[in-house]
Amino acid sequence: MKTWLDAWPVFRQLTGPDPLGRGAAARSKATEGVVSRTATADRVVQSVCPYCAVGCGQRIYVKDEQIVQIEGDPDSPISRGRLCPKGSASKSLVTSPTRVTKVRYRRPYGTEWEDLDLDTAMHMIADRVLEARRKGWQDENDGKRVNRTMGLASLGGATLDNEENYLMKKLYSAMGAIQIENQARI
Ligand code: SF4
């Protein structure tokens, strides 16, 4: 017969079949009803952690077309199912209500951020790129034809993968830049 003592985990641990307190002794009615989000997801998508150049594999669990959980991918030869604390928290990179989803702009000498629509921002970037390319253009250097611009340089970030860096190299070379660097190791 169950007594009030059975509601006390340490009593169940000392008197029941779970002396180490890692199973039935530690469970409550609430924990009995808990189902993991990985078990109830509609589908799983394999991806790569976006935070650093290690490129750990991730499994992204999706339910009703929303990300409900991100875990390490045991199939990844790089990370074998592991994620560091940043990678483990990357779900909030996508789902956090504080995520910035608009283009933000603070104009020269401005004191406040402004929202810009994407088209306007893209045109502003294109204008600046063209101007910097033109200002830094060199037809020749020390009497040799070089056809290059010293007005542009690219310093890739840790989250860029091989394919992105390949495309960036093509783009910047086509624009005449010669200072092109990246941090890709994946
Ligand atoms: S899980 Fe951590 S170590 Fe792995 S790629 Fe992401 S940030 Fe880098």
Backbone and ligand atoms as CSV (ligand in chain L), in Angstrom:
chain,resi,resn,atom,element,x,y,z
A,1,MET,N,N,0.833,-1.195,0.000
A,1,MET,CA,C,0.000,0.000,0.000
A,1,MET,C,C,0.878,1.259,0.000
A,2,LYS,N,N,0.508,2.208,-0.827
A,2,LYS,CA,C,1.315,3.432,-0.916
A,2,LYS,C,C,0.990,4.366,0.237
A,3,THR,N,N,2.011,4.998,0.764
A,3,THR,CA,C,1.810,5.987,1.832
A,3,THR,C,C,2.319,7.333,1.338
A,4,TRP,N,N,2.182,8.350,2.174
A,4,TRP,CA,C,2.674,9.685,1.799
A,4,TRP,C,C,4.181,9.669,1.583
A,5,LEU,N,N,4.847,8.682,2.193
A,5,LEU,CA,C,6.303,8.606,2.036
A,5,LEU,C,C,6.716,8.291,0.593
A,6,ASP,N,N,5.822,7.628,-0.133
A,6,ASP,CA,C,6.156,7.259,-1.515
A,6,ASP,C,C,6.283,8.473,-2.428
A,7,ALA,N,N,5.746,9.591,-1.992
A,7,ALA,CA,C,5.885,10.807,-2.796
A,7,ALA,C,C,7.259,11.442,-2.607
A,8,TRP,N,N,8.019,10.909,-1.687
A,8,TRP,CA,C,9.323,11.482,-1.318
A,8,TRP,C,C,10.417,10.712,-2.072
A,9,PRO,N,N,11.109,11.351,-3.036
A,9,PRO,CA,C,12.062,10.621,-3.884
A,9,PRO,C,C,13.111,9.838,-3.101
A,10,VAL,N,N,13.654,10.410,-2.021
A,10,VAL,CA,C,14.739,9.704,-1.326
A,10,VAL,C,C,14.212,8.433,-0.652
A,11,PHE,N,N,12.932,8.460,-0.244
A,11,PHE,CA,C,12.329,7.262,0.337
A,11,PHE,C,C,12.228,6.168,-0.732
A,12,ARG,N,N,11.794,6.569,-1.929
A,12,ARG,CA,C,11.673,5.580,-3.011
A,12,ARG,C,C,13.053,5.030,-3.379
A,13,GLN,N,N,14.055,5.919,-3.334
A,13,GLN,CA,C,15.407,5.486,-3.691
A,13,GLN,C,C,15.939,4.464,-2.679
A,14,LEU,N,N,15.683,4.714,-1.390
A,14,LEU,CA,C,16.238,3.841,-0.353
A,14,LEU,C,C,15.480,2.530,-0.214
A,15,THR,N,N,14.186,2.531,-0.609
A,15,THR,CA,C,13.376,1.332,-0.366
A,15,THR,C,C,12.966,0.613,-1.645
A,16,GLY,N,N,13.145,1.258,-2.802
A,16,GLY,CA,C,12.644,0.661,-4.043
A,16,GLY,C,C,13.744,0.014,-4.873
A,17,PRO,N,N,13.424,-0.305,-6.124
A,17,PRO,CA,C,14.375,-1.019,-7.000
A,17,PRO,C,C,15.358,-0.076,-7.718
A,18,ASP,N,N,15.431,1.180,-7.298
A,18,ASP,CA,C,16.288,2.155,-7.990
A,18,ASP,C,C,17.222,2.828,-6.983
A,19,PRO,N,N,18.180,2.054,-6.416
A,19,PRO,CA,C,19.022,2.593,-5.328
A,19,PRO,C,C,19.915,3.747,-5.767
A,20,LEU,N,N,20.216,3.863,-7.060
A,20,LEU,CA,C,21.075,4.961,-7.517
A,20,LEU,C,C,20.279,6.228,-7.832
A,21,GLY,N,N,18.959,6.147,-7.768
A,21,GLY,CA,C,18.127,7.339,-7.969
A,21,GLY,C,C,18.226,7.929,-9.347
A,22,ARG,N,N,18.391,7.058,-10.354
A,22,ARG,CA,C,18.506,7.580,-11.724
A,22,ARG,C,C,17.330,7.155,-12.599
A,23,GLY,N,N,16.335,6.567,-11.995
A,23,GLY,CA,C,15.192,6.093,-12.769
A,23,GLY,C,C,13.890,6.385,-12.041
A,24,ALA,N,N,13.193,5.296,-11.670
A,24,ALA,CA,C,11.859,5.434,-11.077
A,24,ALA,C,C,11.867,6.292,-9.816
A,25,ALA,N,N,12.938,6.199,-9.022
A,25,ALA,CA,C,12.964,6.947,-7.767
A,25,ALA,C,C,12.967,8.454,-7.991
A,26,ALA,N,N,13.517,8.869,-9.118
A,26,ALA,CA,C,13.651,10.312,-9.366
A,26,ALA,C,C,12.496,10.876,-10.180
A,27,ARG,N,N,11.579,10.012,-10.584
A,27,ARG,CA,C,10.509,10.478,-11.472
A,27,ARG,C,C,9.282,10.921,-10.678
A,28,SER,N,N,8.640,11.949,-11.203
A,28,SER,CA,C,7.380,12.407,-10.620
A,28,SER,C,C,6.283,12.193,-11.660
A,29,LYS,N,N,5.046,12.482,-11.285
A,29,LYS,CA,C,3.951,12.379,-12.255
A,29,LYS,C,C,4.192,13.316,-13.430
A,30,ALA,N,N,4.733,14.507,-13.118
A,30,ALA,CA,C,4.977,15.490,-14.179
A,30,ALA,C,C,6.023,14.975,-15.166
A,31,THR,N,N,7.107,14.376,-14.633
A,31,THR,CA,C,8.142,13.892,-15.548
A,31,THR,C,C,7.667,12.673,-16.335
A,32,GLU,N,N,6.772,11.896,-15.759
A,32,GLU,CA,C,6.221,10.744,-16.504
A,32,GLU,C,C,5.503,11.218,-17.761
A,33,GLY,N,N,4.903,12.423,-17.694
A,33,GLY,CA,C,4.120,12.921,-18.824
A,33,GLY,C,C,4.936,13.679,-19.854
A,34,VAL,N,N,6.236,13.865,-19.582
A,34,VAL,CA,C,7.054,14.664,-20.500
A,34,VAL,C,C,7.496,13.818,-21.696
A,35,VAL,N,N,7.330,14.382,-22.901
A,35,VAL,CA,C,7.789,13.704,-24.122
A,35,VAL,C,C,8.795,14.623,-24.805
A,36,SER,N,N,9.906,14.069,-25.239
A,36,SER,CA,C,10.944,14.931,-25.825
A,36,SER,C,C,10.481,15.499,-27.166
A,37,ARG,N,N,10.962,16.706,-27.471
A,37,ARG,CA,C,10.584,17.344,-28.743
A,37,ARG,C,C,11.163,16.583,-29.928
A,38,THR,N,N,12.259,15.845,-29.693
A,38,THR,CA,C,12.827,15.075,-30.803
A,38,THR,C,C,11.915,13.906,-31.174
A,39,ALA,N,N,11.116,13.436,-30.204
A,39,ALA,CA,C,10.231,12.297,-30.476
A,39,ALA,C,C,8.963,12.721,-31.201
A,40,THR,N,N,8.558,13.976,-31.023
A,40,THR,CA,C,7.276,14.404,-31.609
A,40,THR,C,C,7.462,15.265,-32.869
A,41,ALA,N,N,8.716,15.447,-33.306
A,41,ALA,CA,C,8.954,16.270,-34.502
A,41,ALA,C,C,8.387,15.589,-35.747
A,42,ASP,N,N,7.998,16.412,-36.741
A,42,ASP,CA,C,7.494,15.872,-38.012
A,42,ASP,C,C,8.634,15.350,-38.879
A,43,ARG,N,N,9.770,16.067,-38.828
A,43,ARG,CA,C,10.904,15.644,-39.654
A,43,ARG,C,C,12.194,16.197,-39.065
A,44,VAL,N,N,13.308,15.647,-39.547
A,44,VAL,CA,C,14.634,16.056,-39.080
A,44,VAL,C,C,15.458,16.477,-40.283
A,45,VAL,N,N,16.116,17.624,-40.163
A,45,VAL,CA,C,16.938,18.140,-41.261
A,45,VAL,C,C,18.387,18.185,-40.787
A,46,GLN,N,N,19.307,17.666,-41.602
A,46,GLN,CA,C,20.727,17.732,-41.243
A,46,GLN,C,C,21.299,19.074,-41.693
A,47,SER,N,N,22.086,19.685,-40.833
A,47,SER,CA,C,22.675,20.973,-41.172
A,47,SER,C,C,24.029,21.118,-40.483
A,48,VAL,N,N,24.578,22.327,-40.571
A,48,VAL,CA,C,25.889,22.616,-39.984
A,48,VAL,C,C,25.745,23.808,-39.053
A,49,CYS,N,N,26.342,23.746,-37.893
A,49,CYS,CA,C,26.271,24.861,-36.945
A,49,CYS,C,C,26.835,26.129,-37.605
A,50,PRO,N,N,26.129,27.248,-37.497
A,50,PRO,CA,C,26.566,28.456,-38.205
A,50,PRO,C,C,27.568,29.302,-37.429
A,51,TYR,N,N,27.970,28.886,-36.242
A,51,TYR,CA,C,28.708,29.816,-35.395
A,51,TYR,C,C,30.200,29.880,-35.657
A,52,CYS,N,N,30.864,28.749,-35.897
A,52,CYS,CA,C,32.321,28.862,-36.035
A,52,CYS,C,C,32.836,27.902,-37.087
A,53,ALA,N,N,34.142,27.998,-37.355
A,53,ALA,CA,C,34.739,27.284,-38.478
A,53,ALA,C,C,34.902,25.792,-38.220
A,54,VAL,N,N,34.610,25.327,-37.010
A,54,VAL,CA,C,34.677,23.879,-36.773
A,54,VAL,C,C,33.636,23.169,-37.636
A,55,GLY,N,N,32.459,23.769,-37.751
A,55,GLY,CA,C,31.434,23.202,-38.633
A,55,GLY,C,C,30.794,21.935,-38.103
A,56,CYS,N,N,30.435,21.922,-36.831
A,56,CYS,CA,C,29.812,20.722,-36.253
A,56,CYS,C,C,28.471,20.425,-36.929
A,57,GLY,N,N,28.189,19.129,-37.090
A,57,GLY,CA,C,26.929,18.710,-37.707
A,57,GLY,C,C,25.767,18.860,-36.741
A,58,GLN,N,N,24.631,19.261,-37.278
A,58,GLN,CA,C,23.439,19.432,-36.443
A,58,GLN,C,C,22.271,18.653,-37.027
A,59,ARG,N,N,21.393,18.224,-36.148
A,59,ARG,CA,C,20.090,17.704,-36.557
A,59,ARG,C,C,19.040,18.701,-36.088
A,60,ILE,N,N,18.278,19.182,-37.036
A,60,ILE,CA,C,17.279,20.203,-36.739
A,60,ILE,C,C,15.897,19.560,-36.799
A,61,TYR,N,N,15.211,19.573,-35.676
A,61,TYR,CA,C,13.906,18.930,-35.560
A,61,TYR,C,C,12.814,19.964,-35.852
A,62,VAL,N,N,11.917,19.593,-36.759
A,62,VAL,CA,C,10.900,20.532,-37.239
A,62,VAL,C,C,9.512,19.966,-36.944
A,63,LYS,N,N,8.663,20.817,-36.396
A,63,LYS,CA,C,7.252,20.436,-36.195
A,63,LYS,C,C,6.377,21.597,-36.657
A,64,ASP,N,N,5.373,21.299,-37.447
A,64,ASP,CA,C,4.492,22.334,-38.015
A,64,ASP,C,C,5.321,23.432,-38.690
A,65,GLU,N,N,6.394,23.020,-39.379
A,65,GLU,CA,C,7.285,23.932,-40.118
A,65,GLU,C,C,8.003,24.936,-39.209
A,66,GLN,N,N,8.106,24.614,-37.925
A,66,GLN,CA,C,8.863,25.452,-36.993
A,66,GLN,C,C,9.977,24.612,-36.373
A,67,ILE,N,N,11.131,25.259,-36.142
A,67,ILE,CA,C,12.224,24.552,-35.472
A,67,ILE,C,C,11.867,24.375,-34.000
A,68,VAL,N,N,11.881,23.117,-33.537
A,68,VAL,CA,C,11.537,22.875,-32.132
A,68,VAL,C,C,12.748,22.401,-31.331
A,69,GLN,N,N,13.805,21.943,-32.015
A,69,GLN,CA,C,14.975,21.471,-31.277
A,69,GLN,C,C,16.156,21.350,-32.227
A,70,ILE,N,N,17.359,21.637,-31.730
A,70,ILE,CA,C,18.579,21.423,-32.513
A,70,ILE,C,C,19.550,20.627,-31.647
A,71,GLU,N,N,20.045,19.513,-32.201
A,71,GLU,CA,C,20.973,18.674,-31.452
A,71,GLU,C,C,22.156,18.294,-32.333
A,72,GLY,N,N,23.205,17.761,-31.720
A,72,GLY,CA,C,24.369,17.314,-32.471
A,72,GLY,C,C,24.034,16.126,-33.354
A,73,ASP,N,N,24.720,16.043,-34.504
A,73,ASP,CA,C,24.447,14.975,-35.463
A,73,ASP,C,C,25.503,13.874,-35.327
A,74,PRO,N,N,25.102,12.703,-34.848
A,74,PRO,CA,C,26.076,11.613,-34.693
A,74,PRO,C,C,26.691,11.173,-36.014
A,75,ASP,N,N,26.057,11.480,-37.151
A,75,ASP,CA,C,26.614,11.095,-38.455
A,75,ASP,C,C,27.755,12.007,-38.894
A,76,SER,N,N,27.963,13.145,-38.227
A,76,SER,CA,C,29.008,14.074,-38.651
A,76,SER,C,C,30.392,13.522,-38.299
A,77,PRO,N,N,31.286,13.384,-39.290
A,77,PRO,CA,C,32.642,12.907,-38.969
A,77,PRO,C,C,33.449,13.947,-38.213
A,78,ILE,N,N,32.990,15.185,-38.211
A,78,ILE,CA,C,33.725,16.264,-37.536
A,78,ILE,C,C,33.414,16.280,-36.040
A,79,SER,N,N,32.143,16.200,-35.714
A,79,SER,CA,C,31.756,16.405,-34.312
A,79,SER,C,C,31.124,15.177,-33.671
A,80,ARG,N,N,30.749,14.186,-34.458
A,80,ARG,CA,C,30.212,12.914,-33.946
A,80,ARG,C,C,29.135,13.108,-32.889
A,81,GLY,N,N,28.219,14.005,-33.177
A,81,GLY,CA,C,27.065,14.152,-32.291
A,81,GLY,C,C,27.220,15.207,-31.223
A,82,ARG,N,N,28.392,15.825,-31.152
A,82,ARG,CA,C,28.613,16.791,-30.073
A,82,ARG,C,C,28.374,18.223,-30.576
A,83,LEU,N,N,27.969,19.081,-29.646
A,83,LEU,CA,C,27.894,20.521,-29.899
A,83,LEU,C,C,28.417,21.223,-28.656
A,84,CYS,N,N,29.120,22.328,-28.836
A,84,CYS,CA,C,29.552,23.127,-27.687
A,84,CYS,C,C,28.334,23.928,-27.196
A,85,PRO,N,N,28.441,24.641,-26.078
A,85,PRO,CA,C,27.273,25.384,-25.574
A,85,PRO,C,C,26.687,26.362,-26.576
A,86,LYS,N,N,27.537,26.980,-27.390
A,86,LYS,CA,C,26.990,27.909,-28.397
A,86,LYS,C,C,26.151,27.164,-29.425
A,87,GLY,N,N,26.708,26.074,-29.939
A,87,GLY,CA,C,25.978,25.293,-30.929
A,87,GLY,C,C,24.698,24.704,-30.350
A,88,SER,N,N,24.754,24.300,-29.073
A,88,SER,CA,C,23.566,23.732,-28.428
A,88,SER,C,C,22.463,24.766,-28.275
A,89,ALA,N,N,22.860,26.037,-28.190
A,89,ALA,CA,C,21.867,27.107,-27.998
A,89,ALA,C,C,21.453,27.744,-29.316
A,90,SER,N,N,21.856,27.169,-30.451
A,90,SER,CA,C,21.622,27.868,-31.722
A,90,SER,C,C,20.156,27.903,-32.138
A,91,LYS,N,N,19.298,27.123,-31.467
A,91,LYS,CA,C,17.865,27.227,-31.780
A,91,LYS,C,C,17.383,28.665,-31.561
A,92,SER,N,N,17.884,29.299,-30.500
A,92,SER,CA,C,17.408,30.664,-30.237
A,92,SER,C,C,17.946,31.667,-31.250
A,93,LEU,N,N,19.001,31.285,-31.974
A,93,LEU,CA,C,19.461,32.168,-33.051
A,93,LEU,C,C,18.345,32.343,-34.085
A,94,VAL,N,N,17.543,31.303,-34.255
A,94,VAL,CA,C,16.465,31.337,-35.234
A,94,VAL,C,C,15.137,31.781,-34.609
A,95,THR,N,N,14.864,31.288,-33.401
A,95,THR,CA,C,13.512,31.443,-32.863
A,95,THR,C,C,13.373,32.562,-31.832
A,96,SER,N,N,14.478,33.164,-31.399
A,96,SER,CA,C,14.368,34.179,-30.345
A,96,SER,C,C,13.510,35.367,-30.778
A,97,PRO,N,N,12.599,35.822,-29.908
A,97,PRO,CA,C,11.813,37.009,-30.256
A,97,PRO,C,C,12.658,38.267,-30.352
A,98,THR,N,N,13.891,38.217,-29.837
A,98,THR,CA,C,14.763,39.397,-29.929
A,98,THR,C,C,15.602,39.380,-31.215
A,99,ARG,N,N,15.427,38.369,-32.049
A,99,ARG,CA,C,16.196,38.307,-33.291
A,99,ARG,C,C,15.862,39.513,-34.180
A,100,VAL,N,N,16.902,40.125,-34.733
A,100,VAL,CA,C,16.704,41.273,-35.618
A,100,VAL,C,C,16.375,40.754,-37.022
A,101,THR,N,N,15.216,41.131,-37.532
A,101,THR,CA,C,14.784,40.623,-38.843
A,101,THR,C,C,14.653,41.734,-39.883
A,102,LYS,N,N,15.017,42.968,-39.492
A,102,LYS,CA,C,14.976,44.070,-40.451
A,102,LYS,C,C,16.370,44.624,-40.638
A,103,VAL,N,N,16.575,45.291,-41.770
A,103,VAL,CA,C,17.853,45.954,-41.994
A,103,VAL,C,C,17.910,47.190,-41.099
A,104,ARG,N,N,18.975,47.307,-40.317
A,104,ARG,CA,C,19.140,48.452,-39.428
A,104,ARG,C,C,20.267,49.321,-39.945
A,105,TYR,N,N,20.077,50.620,-39.880
A,105,TYR,CA,C,21.070,51.537,-40.443
A,105,TYR,C,C,21.258,52.731,-39.522
A,106,ARG,N,N,22.506,53.042,-39.252
A,106,ARG,CA,C,22.796,54.287,-38.519
A,106,ARG,C,C,23.671,55.138,-39.413
A,107,ARG,N,N,23.094,56.209,-39.898
A,107,ARG,CA,C,23.791,57.035,-40.875
A,107,ARG,C,C,24.949,57.796,-40.222
A,108,PRO,N,N,25.916,58.267,-41.039
A,108,PRO,CA,C,27.053,59.004,-40.481
A,108,PRO,C,C,26.587,60.146,-39.579
A,109,TYR,N,N,27.154,60.211,-38.411
A,109,TYR,CA,C,26.824,61.210,-37.378
A,109,TYR,C,C,25.426,61.009,-36.795
A,110,GLY,N,N,24.747,59.974,-37.168
A,110,GLY,CA,C,23.427,59.692,-36.598
A,110,GLY,C,C,23.564,59.153,-35.184
A,111,THR,N,N,22.551,59.353,-34.403
A,111,THR,CA,C,22.571,58.848,-33.022
A,111,THR,C,C,21.547,57.738,-32.820
A,112,GLU,N,N,20.702,57.494,-33.805
A,112,GLU,CA,C,19.655,56.474,-33.678
A,112,GLU,C,C,19.732,55.501,-34.852
A,113,TRP,N,N,19.320,54.272,-34.608
A,113,TRP,CA,C,19.203,53.293,-35.679
A,113,TRP,C,C,17.897,53.524,-36.431
A,114,GLU,N,N,17.931,53.318,-37.740
A,114,GLU,CA,C,16.724,53.437,-38.565
A,114,GLU,C,C,16.468,52.092,-39.245
A,115,ASP,N,N,15.208,51.810,-39.528
A,115,ASP,CA,C,14.865,50.634,-40.338
A,115,ASP,C,C,14.960,51.006,-41.812
A,116,LEU,N,N,15.550,50.100,-42.592
A,116,LEU,CA,C,15.603,50.304,-44.044
A,116,LEU,C,C,14.938,49.113,-44.717
A,117,ASP,N,N,14.262,49.344,-45.851
A,117,ASP,CA,C,13.788,48.176,-46.588
A,117,ASP,C,C,14.975,47.581,-47.350
A,118,LEU,N,N,14.870,46.293,-47.633
A,118,LEU,CA,C,16.020,45.565,-48.171
A,118,LEU,C,C,16.501,46.123,-49.501
A,119,ASP,N,N,15.559,46.501,-50.384
A,119,ASP,CA,C,15.959,47.038,-51.690
A,119,ASP,C,C,16.809,48.292,-51.537
A,120,THR,N,N,16.373,49.190,-50.659
A,120,THR,CA,C,17.130,50.424,-50.424
A,120,THR,C,C,18.526,50.092,-49.914
A,121,ALA,N,N,18.605,49.175,-48.961
A,121,ALA,CA,C,19.900,48.819,-48.386
A,121,ALA,C,C,20.813,48.210,-49.447
A,122,MET,N,N,20.272,47.345,-50.289
A,122,MET,CA,C,21.095,46.713,-51.329
A,122,MET,C,C,21.618,47.744,-52.323
A,123,HIS,N,N,20.776,48.716,-52.673
A,123,HIS,CA,C,21.232,49.779,-53.593
A,123,HIS,C,C,22.320,50.630,-52.936
A,124,MET,N,N,22.171,50.902,-51.652
A,124,MET,CA,C,23.192,51.696,-50.959
A,124,MET,C,C,24.524,50.950,-50.939
A,125,ILE,N,N,24.465,49.648,-50.687
A,125,ILE,CA,C,25.701,48.850,-50.660
A,125,ILE,C,C,26.337,48.833,-52.050
A,126,ALA,N,N,25.503,48.610,-53.081
A,126,ALA,CA,C,26.038,48.566,-54.452
A,126,ALA,C,C,26.698,49.893,-54.812
A,127,ASP,N,N,26.066,51.010,-54.452
A,127,ASP,CA,C,26.651,52.324,-54.748
A,127,ASP,C,C,28.015,52.478,-54.090
A,128,ARG,N,N,28.117,52.047,-52.837
A,128,ARG,CA,C,29.388,52.190,-52.106
A,128,ARG,C,C,30.472,51.292,-52.690
A,129,VAL,N,N,30.083,50.076,-53.065
A,129,VAL,CA,C,31.062,49.160,-53.663
A,129,VAL,C,C,31.601,49.738,-54.966
A,130,LEU,N,N,30.703,50.235,-55.819
A,130,LEU,CA,C,31.144,50.782,-57.107
A,130,LEU,C,C,32.044,51.991,-56.906
A,131,GLU,N,N,31.683,52.832,-55.956
A,131,GLU,CA,C,32.489,54.031,-55.719
A,131,GLU,C,C,33.873,53.660,-55.178
A,132,ALA,N,N,33.924,52.736,-54.216
A,132,ALA,CA,C,35.222,52.331,-53.654
A,132,ALA,C,C,36.082,51.666,-54.718
A,133,ARG,N,N,35.449,50.856,-55.565
A,133,ARG,CA,C,36.198,50.194,-56.645
A,133,ARG,C,C,36.797,51.237,-57.586
A,134,ARG,N,N,35.983,52.218,-57.945
A,134,ARG,CA,C,36.454,53.229,-58.893
A,134,ARG,C,C,37.565,54.079,-58.278
A,135,LYS,N,N,37.373,54.491,-57.034
A,135,LYS,CA,C,38.378,55.359,-56.393
A,135,LYS,C,C,39.716,54.652,-56.239
A,136,GLY,N,N,39.664,53.343,-55.974
A,136,GLY,CA,C,40.923,52.622,-55.724
A,136,GLY,C,C,41.493,51.947,-56.954
A,137,TRP,N,N,40.938,52.247,-58.125
A,137,TRP,CA,C,41.358,51.523,-59.329
A,137,TRP,C,C,42.766,51.905,-59.775
A,138,GLN,N,N,43.536,50.886,-60.178
A,138,GLN,CA,C,44.880,51.106,-60.747
A,138,GLN,C,C,44.969,50.386,-62.086
A,139,ASP,N,N,45.274,51.148,-63.132
A,139,ASP,CA,C,45.556,50.501,-64.420
A,139,ASP,C,C,46.950,49.884,-64.403
A,140,GLU,N,N,47.888,50.643,-63.815
A,140,GLU,CA,C,49.276,50.191,-63.815
A,140,GLU,C,C,49.901,50.379,-62.448
A,141,ASN,N,N,50.967,49.620,-62.185
A,141,ASN,CA,C,51.749,49.780,-60.968
A,141,ASN,C,C,53.213,49.556,-61.329
A,142,ASP,N,N,54.067,50.541,-61.062
A,142,ASP,CA,C,55.490,50.473,-61.436
A,142,ASP,C,C,55.670,50.139,-62.913
A,143,GLY,N,N,54.828,50.751,-63.724
A,143,GLY,CA,C,54.956,50.557,-65.173
A,143,GLY,C,C,54.357,49.261,-65.691
A,144,LYS,N,N,53.841,48.423,-64.796
A,144,LYS,CA,C,53.244,47.161,-65.260
A,144,LYS,C,C,51.730,47.268,-65.207
A,145,ARG,N,N,51.088,46.699,-66.219
A,145,ARG,CA,C,49.620,46.724,-66.234
A,145,ARG,C,C,49.097,45.766,-65.166
A,146,VAL,N,N,48.203,46.256,-64.300
A,146,VAL,CA,C,47.660,45.398,-63.224
A,146,VAL,C,C,46.128,45.294,-63.257
A,147,ASN,N,N,45.490,46.362,-63.731
A,147,ASN,CA,C,44.013,46.335,-63.805
A,147,ASN,C,C,43.383,45.817,-62.514
A,148,ARG,N,N,43.571,46.545,-61.429
A,148,ARG,CA,C,43.067,46.073,-60.134
A,148,ARG,C,C,42.547,47.258,-59.335
A,149,THR,N,N,41.816,46.933,-58.269
A,149,THR,CA,C,41.391,47.993,-57.359
A,149,THR,C,C,41.975,47.730,-55.978
A,150,MET,N,N,42.476,48.796,-55.378
A,150,MET,CA,C,42.955,48.707,-53.996
A,150,MET,C,C,41.881,49.236,-53.045
A,151,GLY,N,N,40.714,49.523,-53.591
A,151,GLY,CA,C,39.644,50.101,-52.774
A,151,GLY,C,C,38.751,49.070,-52.132
A,152,LEU,N,N,38.916,47.805,-52.462
A,152,LEU,CA,C,38.072,46.749,-51.899
A,152,LEU,C,C,38.939,45.646,-51.308
A,153,ALA,N,N,38.475,45.074,-50.229
A,153,ALA,CA,C,39.124,43.895,-49.661
A,153,ALA,C,C,38.037,43.041,-49.025
A,154,SER,N,N,38.293,41.748,-48.918
A,154,SER,CA,C,37.316,40.861,-48.291
A,154,SER,C,C,37.990,40.081,-47.174
A,155,LEU,N,N,37.417,40.156,-45.991
A,155,LEU,CA,C,37.909,39.377,-44.855
A,155,LEU,C,C,36.758,38.472,-44.415
A,156,GLY,N,N,36.779,37.231,-44.848
A,156,GLY,CA,C,35.660,36.314,-44.582
A,156,GLY,C,C,35.556,35.964,-43.106
A,157,GLY,N,N,34.365,35.651,-42.695
A,157,GLY,CA,C,34.120,35.292,-41.297
A,157,GLY,C,C,34.195,33.795,-41.077
A,158,ALA,N,N,34.152,33.428,-39.811
A,158,ALA,CA,C,34.306,32.029,-39.438
A,158,ALA,C,C,33.141,31.165,-39.893
A,159,THR,N,N,32.013,31.780,-40.147
A,159,THR,CA,C,30.844,30.967,-40.458
A,159,THR,C,C,30.691,30.674,-41.941
A,160,LEU,N,N,31.606,31.182,-42.735
A,160,LEU,CA,C,31.509,30.928,-44.184
A,160,LEU,C,C,32.049,29.546,-44.505
A,161,ASP,N,N,31.325,28.803,-45.327
A,161,ASP,CA,C,31.820,27.472,-45.691
A,161,ASP,C,C,32.572,27.539,-47.026
A,162,ASN,N,N,33.080,26.393,-47.455
A,162,ASN,CA,C,33.900,26.356,-48.671
A,162,ASN,C,C,33.173,26.942,-49.872
A,163,GLU,N,N,31.895,26.553,-50.012
A,163,GLU,CA,C,31.151,26.985,-51.197
A,163,GLU,C,C,30.960,28.502,-51.198
A,164,GLU,N,N,30.646,29.050,-50.030
A,164,GLU,CA,C,30.471,30.505,-49.949
A,164,GLU,C,C,31.786,31.218,-50.240
A,165,ASN,N,N,32.882,30.704,-49.723
A,165,ASN,CA,C,34.173,31.341,-49.975
A,165,ASN,C,C,34.583,31.230,-51.441
A,166,TYR,N,N,34.224,30.115,-52.062
A,166,TYR,CA,C,34.490,29.960,-53.502
A,166,TYR,C,C,33.777,31.066,-54.276
A,167,LEU,N,N,32.508,31.294,-53.942
A,167,LEU,CA,C,31.745,32.320,-54.653
A,167,LEU,C,C,32.265,33.719,-54.344
A,168,MET,N,N,32.666,33.947,-53.097
A,168,MET,CA,C,33.198,35.266,-52.745
A,168,MET,C,C,34.505,35.546,-53.482
A,169,LYS,N,N,35.335,34.515,-53.599
A,169,LYS,CA,C,36.599,34.703,-54.335
A,169,LYS,C,C,36.306,35.078,-55.790
A,170,LYS,N,N,35.343,34.375,-56.383
A,170,LYS,CA,C,34.965,34.694,-57.769
A,170,LYS,C,C,34.472,36.139,-57.872
A,171,LEU,N,N,33.579,36.525,-56.951
A,171,LEU,CA,C,32.981,37.853,-57.006
A,171,LEU,C,C,34.038,38.940,-56.848
A,172,TYR,N,N,34.869,38.819,-55.807
A,172,TYR,CA,C,35.839,39.890,-55.545
A,172,TYR,C,C,36.917,39.944,-56.625
A,173,SER,N,N,37.325,38.779,-57.123
A,173,SER,CA,C,38.304,38.788,-58.217
A,173,SER,C,C,37.713,39.452,-59.449
A,174,ALA,N,N,36.447,39.166,-59.726
A,174,ALA,CA,C,35.791,39.765,-60.893
A,174,ALA,C,C,35.703,41.271,-60.743
A,175,MET,N,N,35.619,41.754,-59.503
A,175,MET,CA,C,35.545,43.199,-59.289
A,175,MET,C,C,36.933,43.833,-59.291
A,176,GLY,N,N,37.987,43.019,-59.342
A,176,GLY,CA,C,39.333,43.560,-59.411
A,176,GLY,C,C,40.058,43.635,-58.077
A,177,ALA,N,N,39.460,43.100,-57.022
A,177,ALA,CA,C,40.125,43.135,-55.715
A,177,ALA,C,C,41.227,42.084,-55.664
A,178,ILE,N,N,42.272,42.374,-54.897
A,178,ILE,CA,C,43.354,41.384,-54.766
A,178,ILE,C,C,43.538,40.948,-53.313
A,179,GLN,N,N,42.903,41.695,-52.381
A,179,GLN,CA,C,43.055,41.310,-50.964
A,179,GLN,C,C,41.808,40.530,-50.552
A,180,ILE,N,N,41.900,39.212,-50.634
A,180,ILE,CA,C,40.743,38.348,-50.377
A,180,ILE,C,C,41.181,37.253,-49.412
A,181,GLU,N,N,40.572,37.231,-48.240
A,181,GLU,CA,C,41.002,36.303,-47.194
A,181,GLU,C,C,39.768,35.616,-46.628
A,182,ASN,N,N,39.954,34.416,-46.106
A,182,ASN,CA,C,38.830,33.762,-45.426
A,182,ASN,C,C,39.339,32.895,-44.298
A,183,GLN,N,N,38.367,32.388,-43.533
A,183,GLN,CA,C,38.735,31.611,-42.345
A,183,GLN,C,C,38.113,30.222,-42.433
A,184,ALA,N,N,37.778,29.778,-43.639
A,184,ALA,CA,C,37.052,28.515,-43.768
A,184,ALA,C,C,37.949,27.336,-43.460
A,185,ARG,N,N,37.461,26.450,-42.639
A,185,ARG,CA,C,38.194,25.210,-42.371
A,185,ARG,C,C,37.275,24.005,-42.466
A,186,ILE,N,N,36.091,24.207,-43.057
A,186,ILE,CA,C,35.151,23.090,-43.088
A,186,ILE,C,C,34.946,22.605,-44.514
L,1,SF4,S1,S,28.955,23.647,-32.007
L,1,SF4,FE1,FE,30.481,25.068,-31.181
L,1,SF4,S2,S,32.458,24.260,-31.904
L,1,SF4,FE2,FE,30.840,23.343,-33.182
L,1,SF4,S3,S,30.642,24.704,-34.983
L,1,SF4,FE3,FE,29.138,25.368,-33.459
L,1,SF4,S4,S,30.170,26.993,-32.302
L,1,SF4,FE4,FE,31.756,25.835,-33.387
